[in-house]
Amino acid sequence: MSTLNNLADKIVNAMPKLGSGERRIAVGLYRLLAEGEPVSPERLAETINLSGSTVRETLSRWPGVYYDDTRAVIGFGGLALSEMPHRFQVDGRNLHTWCAWDSLFIPGILGKTARVKSTDPITNEKISLVVEPEGVKELEPTDTVVSFLAPSRGFDADVIQSFCHFVHFFGSRESGELWSSEHKGTLLLAVDQAHELGRLTNTRNFGEALAKP
């Protein structure tokens, strides 16, 4: 647990520090985006009862926010409407996540179950799992592990390249170790460990905003 707590501290320190209103904006945006449609700042503001100017100004300061041509959000903090490596199905809607770990912590923010499909980047083996806020089930293969990289600096607009590209599912520890041996600074976590790391970071990042409205 000390290893997970240390990792959680590093992740939280790499993220923008969120006040109460900012936590509401982040959690609200995740939950609206999970409905499968672009999210306008105005719709988000109305949903969480904050002003549109406050929401727009806050989003403009955050890394990892992606927009369509109408300036509606189509990607945020690991969750995307566009196709990415990890398929993430919630309430029958097909979404995607930027990295393997995103698919493990985002269900805790949504308060919903996700069906996840991915591919081992070494063997091309198909990986599937069901992720609930409380844990993981139906993991195939059962020996699947997750590569991870402890952030050494703050997350910025380069977060997909500097962090997400190092965080994958592997169908076996052997496959993960082969990949990790060629990527300095990475480590391997059991899927349950990675899920628990997500729970720890969610609690520290979002606190009371995680309570269902």
N, C-alpha and C positions, 0 to 999 in steps of 0.2 A: 504493500500500500504506500510505503514511503516513496517508491519510485514513481507511482502514479501521481501522488501529491506534488512531487517535484516537477513532473511534466506539466501538471495542471497550472502550477505557479508560472512556469515559463510561457505557457500559452496565454494565460490571462494577462501577463505583463507585456506580451507582444501585441495585444489588441487595444483599441482605443478604450479609454476609461469612460464608463457610461454612468451618467446620472439617471435619476428616476425616469424622466421623460424620454431620454435616449433609450433606456431599456424597453419602454413601451413601444417606441418606434421600431426597434429591431425585432422584437417578438411579434408585433403586429404585422410587420412586413413579411416575415417568414410564413406566418399563417395565411395571409392573403395570397402570397405567391404559390403556396401549396394548393390553392384552388385551381391552378392551371392556366391562369390568364395574366397578362401584363398588369401591373399595379401602378396606377397613377398616384403621384404624391397627394393629390386632392382626395382620392378615395381612401388612402391610408389615413390621412389627417382626420377625415370624418369618422372613420371606424374607431380610432383610438381617442377621439375628442381632443385633438390638439389643432393648432392653427396650421394652415397650409404653408405659411412662410416658415414656421418653426420646423416642419417636416422637411421641406426642400433644403433649408440651410443645413440641417443636420446631415441629410443624405449626401450633400455636396462635400462634406468634410471626411466621409468615410471611404476607405479603400474597399474594393470588392463589391461595388454597386454597378450594375450594367443596365443600360437603357436601350429601348428601341427608338425608332425615328420620331415617335411622338413624346419622347421623354418619360415613358412609362417603364417601370423597373421590370426586367426580364431575368435578372440574376442577382443574387445577394448572398454573401457569406457562405458559399458552398452549395446553394440550391439554385438550379437553373431550369428554365423552360426549354432552352435549346439543347440539342443532343450533346452529351458529354460521356465519358467512359463508363459511368456507373448508372444503371437504370434504377429509378427510385419511384415506386408506384404507391400512391396514397389515395385511398377511397376510389380506386379504379382509375385514377388520373396518372398518366405517364409523365414523370418528371425525371430530372437527372441531378447527380451531384458531381462536384469537381473532383473529389478524392474519396477514397474508401472510408476514411474516418467521418467525413461529412454525413454519410448515410447511417452512421451509428449514433451521432449526437443529435441530429436534427429531429428525429422522432420525439425526443424528450422535450423539445421546444414546441413542437406541434401538438403534443399530447395525443398522437395518433400512431397507428401501426403502419409500417412500410414494408413492402416486398422489394427486396434488393437483388439485382442480378449484375454480375461483373465477370471479369476474365482475368486469369493469372497471366501477367505480362511475360512470363518466361515460358510456360508450357501451353498457353492458350486454353487451359482447362476452364470450363464454365463453373462459376461459383454462384450459389443462391442462398439466401437467408431471409428470415422474417425478423424485423427489428421492432420491438415494442419499447415504449418509454422505460419499462422495468427490466428489459433484458432481451436476449437474442434466442431464437429458437429456429428449428428446421434448417440448421446450418449444413450445407453440402458443398464440398466435402467437409467432414467433421474435423479434419486437421487444419483447416484454413487458419492462416495468421494474417496480421496486418503489419506492413512496414510503417515506420514513423520517423520523424525528424524533429528533434527538439529545436524550436526556433531560437536563433541567436541574436535576432534583432526584431524590431517591430514589423508587423505585417503592413505592407503597403500595396500600391497598385500592381506590384510584381508578385503578389502572393501565390498565384497559380503556378508560376514558374519556380519560385524560390521555396515553396512548401508543398503544394498539392502534388507536384510531379514526383515527389518522394514517398507518397502515401498510397499504397496499393494493397489489394487482397492477393494472397498467394494460396493455392490449393493445398500446399504442404509446407512444413517447416524447411524441408530440404530446398524447395524452390525459393522460398523467401531468403534463406541463408545465401544461396548462390547470388541472388540479386543484391542483397545487402552488402556482400563482400566487395562489390564493385561500386558501392555508393557510400563514400566516407560519411560518418556521422549518423547513419541510420541505425535503427534497432528494430526488433520484431516484438510484437505484442500478440497475445492470444486475443481472439475476437471479444471474449468477455471482458478482458482487461481494457481493450480499446473502448468498449461501450461504457465501462465504469469511468474511464477518463473523461468521456463526454459528459456523463452525469455530473462529475465534479466541476468541470469547467462551465457547464450550463448554470449550475447553482451560483458559482462565483460571478459569472458575467451578468446574469439576468435576474437573479434573486426573486423578489416578489412579483415581477412581471410575468413569471411563468405560470402563476395561478390562472386557471381558466376564468374568462370573464363571466 
